[in-house]
Amino acid sequence: MRLKDEKKWGVYAKLLLGIVLCTVLTITISSTILFIYFNRITLKEDYQSDLRDLTQTSREVNHMTDTAQSLTFQLYRNHTIMKLMFYPEPSIYDSIAAMNELSNYLNSMPYIESIYVYNPKSEYVYIAADSGQNGLLTKQELSDKGVLDLIEHYRDYKPFTPIPRTYNSNNESDAKNVYTYLGYDAIGSGNTVNSAIIVNISVSWINKEIADGDQKPGRSYIMDNRGLLLSGEDLSPAAFTAEGTAKLRTIAGSGLEGYSLSQIDGRKYLVSYTKPDGLDWRYLRVTPYERVTENIRQIRTTTILITLAILAAGILAAWVLSRKLYAPYGLIASRMQTLEAANRNNVYTLRQHLLRGLVLGNEPLNPKSLRARLSQMNITFDFQKPYRLVLLRIDRFRQLSTLRGADLKAYRYAMMNIGSELGMQYYHVESVEIEGDAILFVFGDTGKLDMEDEAELVVLLQQIQQAIAEHLHIGISVAYSALEHQVLHLKALYHQVDTASGHRFFHGLGTIIRAQECILPDSKAYVFPVDKEKRMTDALMAGKTEEAKLCMKAIMEGTLAFPIGAAQAAIARLAITLNNVLYTFHRNKLIDPEAVPVLITSAVDELETMEEVGGAFLAAIDQLHGLIVEKRSMKQEDLIRRINDIVDVSYGDPNLSLNAIAQELDLSPSHLGRIYKQMTLETLVDVINRTRVGKAAELLNRTQEPVAEIAGKTGFTNTSYFYRMFKKYYGLTPSDYRKKSS
């Protein structure tokens, strides 16, 4: 009913879900388009921002180039400084005046790191610097050896083109990153310069726009007119492999400005680059692609979450609205389904009632009226043709009822369907629901099989057993009747197959029983073997467990030739006998009063096979024997404990012996000695002697009493016997033992 309701109001749910899914699909597609569009906008904005920074840096470099060129011209026209450039040995006053001029220029231009004046005819290099080496330095004292290399290879550099380089001033560990501008006079000089002025401008000053851009992801690079790719921040080589560096040169070598998404060294980057400036320099900024699109990815994640929320809300709304829209229609449909189910159940109930009445003999068997009633119930079974009854009994029915009591009717109905579907391949089948653990099938002749061929029938019954076990995990036992042609014999035939199914007790669970083979005398003819019962009781009382088991088995096997009622009576009688023996032992205090169990309870109702009943009785006999042995063992352990206590207390008594202890405990000496030997594997005499010798050893250790007195205190009346026993247990005489201990 509930599933059908869900299918009906599911129409509304599908309609609303379709709308919701279309909405979600629209949002997803539009979000994807917007994501791609915003991604492009982000890339373009990042490129334009990078381009502004890089272009500004290019302007700064070109401006500084003009400034350095102007400064160099001024220095060359300064008469005081010219003396340093052209006089091999200017006077000290001229040198001081020139250095002051250089310092003035240096102080007026904070972006200048240092100024060098070079005269190849002089042994000195004149340096004006904010830090590091300053003043007149010989070429050997000069830390910046790179500037000498620049002057020597001046033809390799374009005049007044900045040369990015790093040098150490005054041998300091911190490197200075500068743009070096080389101004020189080489007119008519051949391969050497007549004079040179070197202006070093700080990289951080020129590239302050790049430095400000450090807050953004990525890193800036410079590709100079020689094709070198250097970091814009510290003039270090590009942190890429040779292949990656070559790819960057290719990207920026087009002569135009722009940006590119490229895979460099296995990682995707946004590369923004400028066109060559007046110095033929290009500026690049390399930014990891995931950093550029980080915000866009957050937008995408937010969009996905919103889409999922809309989908969840739409599903919930579809469910709620579907229920509300379905309510009026559902009420009508529910009433119609109720009427249909009632009518269907009523017809099924009437069919089952009629068939059950025929089987149990509660319906009149007038052939004409019966045929009309069968036709009215749409039962086409012809009882005038050969038919037979098949009775299924559920194994472990009590356990199944306990575990699955609420679904038991459904299980029975499923078994009826399985048996009918398999049986209809060969027979005309009608199923009858019998109370309790039984289901009855009537197999009629259809002409497909020979009804007298029981081998085919047994194969079919095995298939039914297997199908029920596979699908329902339930075991069944089957009994089938002989062939019959008259409806008048239906009741007798059912009694026959019902009686035969009870022989599952003897054959075991899951068996297929032929009813004709179970025609037995009446159970009233069975006589319980009282003599075997008495022998079993005597054996139990005498502790002869195996003999008692044999008597019990003989009594059970004696019921095999009789109906199940005889076995049930014998089981009940045996249960009473075992419980009587148990309580006899209890009265005679042969078992612990606090551990008296109930050995056999409701065996006939709970156990379904003779094997199970026999196992229960054997376990009860073993349990009874175990209680007796346990009680006996506890008594013997208590006796041993009392004997050891007497020895520990009275070891100094010379009269302490097996006979004295037996007399104190009111037992015979032989019985006492045998029990003690069985329980401890030692004789009582050995235990007494060992205890006395142990006590004597303690006295020898902690006292200076004579050996003879110690022997008397520990129960030895004969000193030589004491010496012999002491040496037996300790391997030394008492005197030697005392010396060794001291």
C-alpha positions, 0 to 999 in steps of 0.5 A, a space after each residue: 500500500 505504501 509503495 503504491 502511494 509513493 508511486 502515485 504522489 511521485 508524479 508531483 515529485 518528479 515534476 518539481 524535481 525536474 524544475 529544480 534540476 533544470 534550475 540547478 543545471 542553468 545555474 551550473 552552466 551560467 556559473 561555468 561561463 561566468 567562471 571562464 569569463 571572470 578567469 580571463 578578466 582576472 588574468 587580464 587585470 593581473 597582466 595590466 597591473 604587472 605591465 604598469 609596474 614593469 613599465 614604471 621600472 623601465 622608465 626609472 631605469 631609462 631615467 637613471 640612465 639619462 641621469 648617469 649620463 648627465 652626471 658623467 658629462 658633468 664630472 668630465 667637465 669638472 676641472 678639479 675631477 679632471 686632474 684625477 683622470 688625466 694627471 698620473 700623480 695629482 697633488 694632495 690638495 687636488 686629490 682632496 678637492 676632487 674627492 670633496 666634489 665627488 662626495 658632494 655629487 654623491 650626497 646630492 643624489 641618494 640613489 647613487 651607491 658609489 662613484 669610481 674615477 679611473 686613471 690608467 696612468 695612476 696607481 690609484 682608483 678614486 672612490 666616493 661611496 656611502 659605505 664600504 671602501 672609500 677614498 684612494 685605493 690601489 688596484 690591488 686593494 680594490 675589493 670590487 675587482 669586477 669594475 676592473 674587468 668592465 674597464 678592461 672589456 669596455 668594448 663589450 658594453 654599450 656606452 651608458 647602458 646599465 650593467 646589472 651586477 653584484 659586488 662586495 664592498 670592503 670584503 663585506 659578506 653582504 653583496 650590493 646589487 647595482 646598475 653600473 654605468 660606464 663612462 669612458 674616454 678611449 679616443 685614439 687609445 687603441 684597446 685601452 681607455 684614457 680615463 673612466 667614470 663609473 657610476 653605481 646606482 642602487 637596484 632597490 632605488 630603481 626597482 622600487 616599483 617591483 619591490 612594491 609589487 612584492 606583496 603580489 604573488 609572483 616574481 619579476 625578471 629583467 632580460 637585458 640587451 645581452 639576453 641575460 635573465 636576472 631577478 629584478 629584485 636582487 639581480 640573481 639568476 632566474 630560479 628556473 632550469 635551463 629549459 625553463 629559462 630558454 622558454 621565458 626568453 622565447 615568450 618575451 622575445 616577440 618584440 611586443 608586450 603581452 602575457 602568456 599562460 605557459 607550462 614552465 618546469 612542470 608548473 603553470 604560470 602567468 607570464 607578463 612581459 613588456 616590449 623592448 625599451 630604449 636600452 633594449 631591455 625587457 621586463 617580465 613577471 612570472 606568477 603561479 597560475 593557481 595564485 592568480 585564480 585563487 579568488 576565482 576558485 573561491 567564487 566557483 566553490 561558493 557557486 557549487 555550494 549555493 547550487 547544492 543548497 538550492 538542489 537540497 531545498 528543491 528536493 525538500 520542497 518537492 517532497 512537501 508539496 507532493 504530499 500536499 498535492 497528493 492528499 485529496 487524491 491519495 485519500 480516494 486511492 487509499 480507500 479504493 486500495 483498501 476495498 481491493 485488498 479486503 476483497 482480495 483477502 476475503 476471496 483468499 480467506 474463503 478459498 483457504 477455509 474451503 480447502 482446509 475444511 475438505 482436508 480436515 473433514 469439516 466440509 460436506 462431501 456431496 460431489 455436486 454441491 462441492 463442484 459448485 462451491 469449488 467453481 465459485 471460489 475459482 478452484 479448478 482442481 479435479 479430485 476425480 483424477 489422481 492426486 497426492 498430498 505433500 506436507 511441509 513442516 518447518 524445521 526449528 519452528 519454535 526458534 523461528 517463531 521467537 526470532 521472526 514471529 512478526 513476519 511468520 505469516 509472510 514467510 509461510 506465504 512465501 513458502 506457499 508461493 515457492 512450492 506452487 511455482 515449482 510444482 506447477 511445472 509438472 502438476 496442478 497445485 493447490 496450497 493449503 495453510 495449516 495451523 502451526 508449522 505445516 503447509 499442505 500442497 495438493 498435487 493433481 494430474 496434468 498429464 505432464 508426468 506419470 503420477 506413479 513415478 515417485 522419483 520425479 516427485 522426490 526430485 521436485 521436493 528436493 528443489 522446493 527444499 533447496 529454493 526455500 533454504 536459499 531464499 528464506 534460509 529456512 529448513 523444511 522436512 517433507 512427507 508425501 502420501 500415496 496416490 488417491 482418486 476420490 475426494 472422500 478419502 481426503 481426510 484419511 489421506 491427510 491423517 496418513 501424511 500428517 502422522 508420517 511427517 511426525 517421523 521427522 523425529 526419527 529420520 532427522 531434520 530436512 528429510 523426505 518421508 514416504 507416508 506408506 512406509 510409516 504405517 505403524 501399530 497404535 502407540 497404545 501398544 507400546 510398553 515402557 521397559 521398567 527393568 531398563 529404567 531400574 538398571 539405569 537408575 542403579 547405574 547412576 546411583 553407583 556412578 556407572 555413567 557409561 552403563 546408564 547411557 547404554 540403558 538410556 539409548 536402549 529405551 529410546 531405540 525401543 520406540 522406533 517401531 511405534 508412532 511418535 506418541 510412544 517416543 514422546 511418552 518415553 522421553 517424558 518418563 526418562 526426564 522424570 527419572 533423571 530429575 528423581 535421581 538428581 534430587 535423591 543425590 541432593 537429599 543424600 548430600 552427594 552434591 552441593 545444595 546450592 548447585 542443583 540444576 534442572 536437568 531436563 525441561 520441556 524436552 518433548 516440545 523443544 527438541 525435534 529429533 531423536 538425536 537431539 533428545 539423546 544428546 540432551 539426555 547424555 549431557 544431563 547424565 554427564 552433568 549429574 556425574 560432574 556434580 558428584 565428582 566435584 562434591 567428592 573432590 571438594 571433600 577430599 581437598 578439605 580433608 587434605 587441608 585438615 591433615 596438613 594443618 594437624 602436621 604443621 601444629 603437632 610436628 613436635 609431638 613424637 606420637 604424631 603418625 598416620 594412625 594418630 591422625 586417622 584416629 583424630 579424624 575418625 577414619 581408617 589409617 589405610 583409607 586416609 593414607 590412600 586418599 592422601 597419596 592420591 591427592 598429593 602423590 606423597 605418603 603422609 609419613 614423608 610429609 611429617 618427616 619433611 616438616 620436622 626436618 624443615 623446622 629443625 633447619 630453622 632452629 639450627 639457623 637462628 639458635 645455638 641449641 644443641 643438635 640433640 635438643 633440636 631433634 627432641 623439639 621437632 619430634 625425633 626421639 632417635 638422634 641417629 634417625 634425625 641425622 639420617 632424615 636431615 641428610 636425606 633432605 639437605 645433603 648435610 649433617 645438622 652440624 655441617 648445615 649450621 656451620 655452612 649457614 653461619 
